């Protein structure tokens, strides 16, 4: 175990030979004219040896404790259930519009009237809190995509990022292609630990050119990424699937083009059309139930100080020496009574 230790003050270990001082103390040796007068007393020899040994233990443990032993920070892997999730959050201006429909029941702790971005923020926070073993990343996008937080196990970091993402006002333009590529890039160079997800939270789509489509398709297939689209509908009555309505004006919308593109490429994909806090809640609950696959979780064990153990060993040995000294004083007093 000592070989695993690191030291804050390793130079103090050079004082370790001081622990031999009790064995060099001969102040109590007596000169006897005839050694045959001294009776053989094995018990006294054992007690004397034990007292010197206890003194050595006190000195040695104090020196080791002062040197600051500790186990360094290390990473360990364990098997859990969950996924690696990149939250891809839309901060375009349309996300500042009202979302919740009057009269819809509330399934979670959010208001029934609020902007889309605030509703999304509240639901995402609760989603993160209920998934302790997931690894989260965060990408914010409008006219540009920003990888605000790389993949991390820190729930405090991802919750703070989600809260910050809801501040301010959105921009008018949206570059969905850059955002999708930025989200996938977070998995580049990472060992495959289990289910990989890009969760797109947006109220719109984009018509991408052939080059952008090819890049996204190749990257998502190579990295084995599943896409969930939480689509916060902007127009009443419009759905992503063309077969669900007969309005020719909606057949060429960017949302439907993006939905069609996701369906045509060979990757796992699911869209959730949400138009109220109730349907938003149901969508996240379904994702939560689906994504419980085996996941290799990497945990960082913090630095662990170990000097307390040696202080306790020194204290116990010192107490035994004190008791022995008190017993000797008591014995001398009894002998002179």
C-alpha positions in Angstrom: 0.0 0.0 0.0 2.8 2.4 0.8 4.1 2.0 -2.7 0.8 3.6 -4.0 1.3 6.7 -2.0 2.4 10.1 -3.3 3.9 12.7 -0.9 3.3 16.4 -0.4 6.7 16.8 1.4 8.8 13.7 0.5 12.0 15.3 1.9 10.7 14.7 5.4 11.0 11.0 4.9 14.8 11.4 5.3 14.0 11.9 9.0 12.9 8.3 9.3 16.1 7.1 10.9 15.2 9.1 13.9 12.7 6.4 14.7 15.7 4.3 15.9 16.5 6.7 18.8 14.6 4.7 21.4 17.0 1.7 20.7 20.1 3.9 21.3 19.0 5.2 24.7 21.1 3.5 27.5 20.5 6.0 30.3 18.8 3.3 32.4 21.6 0.8 32.1 23.1 -0.2 35.5 26.5 -1.4 36.4 26.3 -4.6 38.4 29.4 -6.1 40.2 28.2 -9.6 39.7 25.6 -10.4 37.0 24.6 -13.6 38.8 22.8 -11.3 41.3 20.4 -10.3 38.5 17.5 -12.7 38.2 16.3 -13.8 34.8 13.1 -11.9 34.1 11.7 -12.6 30.6 8.6 -10.5 31.2 10.6 -7.4 32.0 12.7 -7.9 28.9 9.5 -8.2 26.8 8.0 -5.1 28.4 11.2 -3.1 27.7 11.3 -4.3 24.1 7.6 -3.4 23.7 8.1 0.1 25.1 10.9 0.8 22.7 8.9 -0.6 19.8 6.0 1.7 20.7 8.3 4.7 20.8 9.6 3.8 17.4 6.1 3.5 16.1 5.2 6.9 17.4 8.2 8.6 15.8 7.9 6.8 12.5 4.2 7.5 12.1 4.6 11.1 12.9 7.3 11.5 10.3 5.2 9.7 7.7 2.1 11.9 8.5 4.1 15.1 8.3 5.4 14.0 4.9 1.8 14.2 3.6 0.9 10.8 2.1 -2.0 10.7 -0.3 -3.5 8.6 -3.1 -3.6 10.6 -6.3 -6.6 11.3 -8.4 -7.4 8.4 -10.7 -10.0 7.4 -13.3 -11.9 4.1 -12.9 -14.5 2.5 -15.2 -17.8 0.9 -14.2 -20.8 -0.6 -16.0 -24.0 1.4 -15.7 -27.2 2.1 -17.7 -27.6 5.2 -19.8 -26.1 7.1 -22.8 -23.8 9.8 -24.0 -26.0 12.7 -25.0 -25.2 15.9 -26.8 -28.0 18.5 -26.2 -28.3 20.6 -29.4 -30.3 23.6 -28.4 -31.8 26.1 -30.8 -31.4 29.8 -29.8 -33.0 31.4 -32.8 -35.4 34.3 -32.3 -38.4 32.1 -32.8 -37.5 30.2 -29.7 -38.5 33.4 -27.7 -42.1 33.1 -28.9 -44.8 31.7 -26.6 -45.1 27.9 -26.6 -47.6 26.5 -24.1 -51.2 26.2 -25.2 -53.8 27.6 -22.8 -55.7 24.9 -21.1 -53.1 22.2 -21.5 -52.3 20.3 -18.3 -48.9 20.6 -16.8 -46.9 17.4 -16.3 -43.8 18.9 -14.6 -42.8 21.9 -12.5 -43.1 24.5 -15.3 -45.6 27.3 -16.0 -48.3 26.8 -18.6 -47.4 30.1 -20.3 -43.8 30.8 -21.2 -41.4 31.1 -24.1 -40.2 28.0 -25.9 -36.7 28.4 -24.7 -37.7 28.7 -21.0 -40.0 25.7 -21.3 -37.2 23.7 -23.0 -34.7 24.8 -20.4 -36.9 23.6 -17.5 -37.6 20.2 -19.1 -34.0 19.6 -20.0 -32.9 20.4 -16.4 -35.3 17.8 -15.0 -34.2 15.3 -17.7 -30.6 15.7 -16.8 -31.3 15.3 -13.0 -33.1 12.0 -13.4 -30.2 10.4 -15.4 -27.3 10.1 -13.0 -24.9 8.0 -15.1 -25.3 9.8 -18.5 -22.5 11.8 -20.0 -23.7 15.2 -21.4 -22.4 17.7 -23.8 -24.0 21.0 -25.0 -24.1 22.8 -28.3 -25.9 26.1 -28.7 -26.7 27.3 -32.2 -28.4 30.0 -34.2 -26.5 31.6 -37.1 -23.4 29.8 -35.7 -22.9 26.7 -33.6 -21.0 26.9 -30.2 -19.9 23.8 -28.3 -20.4 25.3 -24.9 -19.6 22.2 -22.9 -17.7 19.1 -24.1 -18.9 15.7 -23.0 -18.7 15.5 -19.2 -20.0 13.5 -16.2 -20.4 16.7 -14.2 -24.1 17.3 -13.6 -23.3 20.7 -12.0 -21.5 21.8 -15.2 -24.3 20.7 -17.6 -27.1 22.2 -15.4 -25.3 25.5 -15.2 -24.8 25.5 -19.0 -28.5 24.8 -19.7 -29.5 27.6 -17.3 -27.1 30.0 -19.0 -28.3 29.1 -22.5 -31.8 30.5 -21.8 -30.5 34.0 -21.1 -30.7 36.9 -23.5 -32.5 37.1 -26.9 -32.1 34.8 -29.9 -30.8 35.7 -33.4 -32.9 35.7 -36.6 -30.9 33.1 -38.6 -30.3 29.4 -38.1 -27.6 27.2 -39.5 -28.8 23.7 -38.7 -26.1 22.0 -40.8 -23.2 23.5 -38.8 -25.0 22.7 -35.6 -25.5 19.0 -36.5 -21.8 18.7 -37.5 -20.6 20.4 -34.4 -22.7 18.1 -32.2 -21.3 15.0 -33.9 -17.7 16.3 -33.6 -18.0 16.0 -29.8 -17.8 12.2 -30.3 -14.8 12.3 -32.5 -11.7 10.7 -31.0 -13.8 9.4 -28.0 -13.8 5.7 -27.2 -17.2 4.1 -27.9 -18.7 3.5 -24.4 -22.4 2.8 -25.3 -25.4 4.6 -26.8 -24.6 8.0 -28.5 -27.3 10.5 -28.9 -27.8 14.0 -30.4 -30.9 15.5 -28.9 -32.0 18.4 -31.1 -34.4 20.8 -29.5 -35.7 23.2 -32.1 -38.8 24.8 -33.6 -37.6 24.8 -37.2 -35.5 23.1 -39.9 -33.3 24.0 -42.8 -33.0 23.0 -46.4 -29.3 21.8 -46.7 -27.3 21.4 -49.9 -26.0 18.0 -51.1 -22.5 18.6 -49.7 -23.9 19.3 -46.2 -26.2 16.3 -46.4 -23.3 14.0 -47.4 -21.1 15.2 -44.5 -23.8 14.8 -41.9 -24.7 11.3 -43.2 -21.2 10.1 -43.3 -20.3 11.4 -39.8 -23.4 10.2 -38.1 -23.1 6.7 -39.6 -19.4 6.5 -38.8 -19.9 7.5 -35.1 -23.1 5.5 -34.7 -25.2 8.4 -33.4 -28.9 8.3 -32.7 -30.9 11.5 -33.4 -33.9 12.6 -31.4 -35.6 15.7 -32.6 -37.8 17.5 -30.0 -39.7 19.6 -32.5 -41.6 22.5 -30.9 -44.2 23.3 -33.5 -44.6 26.9 -34.6 -47.6 26.6 -36.9 -50.9 25.2 -35.6 -51.9 22.1 -37.4 -48.7 21.5 -39.3 -47.1 18.1 -38.8 -43.7 16.7 -40.0 -45.3 13.8 -41.9 -46.8 14.9 -45.2 -49.4 12.1 -45.1 -51.0 13.7 -42.0 -52.5 16.7 -43.9 -53.6 17.9 -47.3 -52.3 21.4 -47.2 -50.0 21.8 -50.3 -48.5 25.0 -48.8 -46.7 23.0 -46.1 -45.2 20.3 -48.3 -42.0 22.3 -49.0 -41.3 23.6 -45.5 -37.7 23.4 -44.1 -39.0 21.4 -41.1 -40.4 18.6 -43.4 -37.2 18.6 -45.5 -35.1 18.1 -42.5 -37.4 15.4 -41.2 -37.3 13.6 -44.6 -33.5 13.8 -44.7 -33.2 12.2 -41.2 -35.5 9.4 -42.3 -33.7 8.7 -45.5 -30.2 8.3 -44.1 -29.3 5.0 -42.5 -29.2 5.9 -38.8 -31.6 5.6 -35.8 -33.9 8.6 -35.7 -37.1 9.6 -33.9 -39.0 12.9 -34.0 -41.3 14.1 -31.2 -43.7 16.8 -32.2 -44.5 18.8 -29.1 -47.0 21.6 -28.8 -47.6 21.8 -25.1 -45.9 21.1 -21.8 -47.7 17.8 -21.6 -46.4 16.5 -24.9 -42.9 17.8 -24.1 -43.0 15.9 -20.9 -44.2 12.7 -22.6 -41.4 12.9 -25.2 -38.6 13.2 -22.7 -40.2 10.4 -20.6 -40.2 8.1 -23.6 -36.5 9.0 -24.4 -35.6 8.3 -20.8 -37.3 4.9 -20.9 -35.6 3.9 -24.2 -32.1 4.9 -23.3 -31.2 2.5 -20.5 -28.6 0.5 -22.4 -25.3 -0.7 -21.0 -22.8 2.1 -20.7 -19.2 2.1 -19.6 -19.0 5.1 -17.2 -15.6 6.6 -16.4 -15.4 8.2 -13.0 -12.7 10.4 -11.5 -11.9 9.5 -8.0 -10.5 12.6 -6.2 -7.2 12.9 -4.4 -7.4 11.0 -1.1 -5.2 12.3 1.8 -3.9 9.5 4.1 -2.0 11.3 6.9 -4.9 10.8 9.3 -4.3 7.1 9.5 -0.7 7.6 10.6 -1.7 10.3 13.1 -4.1 7.8 14.7 -1.4 5.0 14.8 1.0 7.4 16.5 -1.7 8.5 19.0 -2.6 5.0 19.9 1.0 4.1 20.5 1.5 7.3 22.5 -1.5 6.4 24.7 0.0 3.0 25.5 3.3 4.6 26.4 1.5 7.1 28.6 -0.3 4.3 30.4 2.9 2.4 30.9 4.5 5.6 32.4 1.6 6.2 34.7 1.8 2.5 35.8 5.5 2.9 36.6 4.8 6.1 38.7 2.1 4.2 40.5 4.4 1.3 41.2 7.2 3.4 42.5 4.8 5.2 44.9 3.4 1.8 46.1 7.0 0.6 46.7 7.8 3.5 49.0 4.6 3.3 51.0 
